[in-house]
Amino acid sequence: MLIKVLLTLIFLAVMVGVGVYSRKQASSVDGFVLGGRAVGPWLTAFAFGTSYFSAVVFVGYAGQFGWKYGLSSAWIGIGNAVIGSLLAWLLLGRRTKLMTQHIESRTMPDFFGTRFGDQGLRIVASIIAFVFLIPYTAGVYSGISRLFEMGFNIPYEYCVVIMSVLTAIYVILGGYKATAMNDFIQGIIMLFGIVAVIIAVLNVQGGLTAAVEKMAALPSDADPSVNGGFASWFGPDPWGLLGVVVLTSLGTMGLPQMVGKFYSISDEGAIRRGTVISTLFAFIVAGGCYFLGGFGRLFGTPPMLPNGKLAFDSIVPSMLVTLPDILIALVVLLVLSASMSTLASLVLTSSSTMTLDLIYRDKKSLPGEVQEGSIDDEVSEKVERRKVVIMRVLIVFFIVISLMIALNPPTFIAQLMGISWGALAGAFLAPFMLGLYWRGVTTASVWACFVWGVGITVVNMLLGNPINPINCGAIAMVGGFPVVWLVSLLTPKMKRDTVERIFECYQ
């Protein structure tokens, strides 16, 4: 216990120390939200990866989907690396950096309002982001707290409160730069941690070969007379597995906290290097998490919840409880690292969106247009400082709301994330990606996609989830593309000269 406590205290002290060190760079809006748009490839790549993978993946998804799909759940991690990281960087990295800098966009809602010439889109997008980032944050709290209960015997309620306070401290002090620096430190811990834990867990089962043979001997849930499904290439339910791959991989391209990383990267050379770093990080961390979870059935059946369902979120903790203390300490730091980095990204995204897109909606002009009116530098500096103060206050507000949900979570971690990612990426993914490439996207099509993504997610939830939230989220994301395409063909186009001014950044 002494080792676990000491390592955790050192880790937390470093996180807060980085926040103190970075506070001078967080005095302006660009510094607080984007790190001055000058963050290098390593920090950006690790910030992308650590924001992507949190306790939601390690505890919630790895446990639940490892139980359902066996060793084939490793395909989810591979999909996260290839689609969620490599493809995201290739498709969005350069174009997002250039266009958002060209139109002076600081947030995703700001992008929608300026790119499509409708400030109503900016307001609605900011509300959607704020509302649906909350359940995701609650899921992150829940995941890390279950690991703390296992490692330290600290009650769940104390865990979530302590973690939320510490995250708030370093984000409020240092903004995005502190978050990115801490993400790099946390990412290093995650890389070493996941490799060490996989080796230790497999050794408990007699090594890799023995563990796979034990998985192959397990009977199928659907037909107990059939063995081998949990050790097969595509598992007992390939279509269900595909839905999870789509939700967890494609979704990153439509999430404000993920896309925002491309706003802040320094230059195009850094984007190329960041692509490689981020993809390798995802292969190791995501692939490792799901591969580990695939062996969950070898450690016994999880307990039942009062509603008669299995407690999927307890599967991974039960796999780790027999490990040596030093490894349990490493696991706690691994998941704490992943979770705090994701939480920092979520609260910073939400507070900046609310401040810049709802409370202070600066009148935007496109490149080449004349900005009406101006304010002197002294007044402008005061306004900038005021915006940063409001963002810091809203960080506290956002953490308190998500904390209240985490103390009484309505469903499994995986379902919380399915609702959040489904609504956000279902609404934002298609218009954002197509808006970077296609001049023909219309304002009406963006509105239609907002209605589609949020509508299908909310209606499904109100009807008691007749479609699994995971599959519903995947449908919302993929379905947004035909919605934007069809509505764009049928509705009035934006002014040609306006669109050309926006796209001249790629010339």
ABEGO torsion letter per residue (X at the ends): XAAAAAAAAAAAAAAAAAAAAAAAAAABAAAAAAGGGABBAAAAAAAAAAAABBAAAAAAAAAAAAAAAEAAAAAAAAAAAAAAAAAAAAAAAAAAAAAAAAAGBABAAAAAAAAAGBAAAAAAAAAAAAAAAAAAAAAAAAAAAAAAAAAAGBBAAAAAAAAAAAAAAAAAAAEAAAAAAAAAAAAAAAAAAAAAAAAAAAAAAGEAAAAAAAAAABBBAABAABBGAAABAAEABAAAAAAAAAAAAAAAAABAAAAAAAAABABAAAAAAAAAAAAAAAAAAAAAAAAAAAAAAAAEBBBBBAAGBBBAAAAAAAAAAABBAAAAAAAAAAAAAAAAAAAAAAAAAAAAAAAAAAABBBBBBBBGBBBBEBBBAAAAAAAAAAAAAAAAAAAAAAAAAAAAAAABBABBAAAAAAAAAAAAAAAAAAAAAAAAABAABBAAAAAAAAAAAAAAAAAAAAAGGABBAAAAAAAAAAAAAAAAAAAAAABBBBBAAAAAAAAAAAX
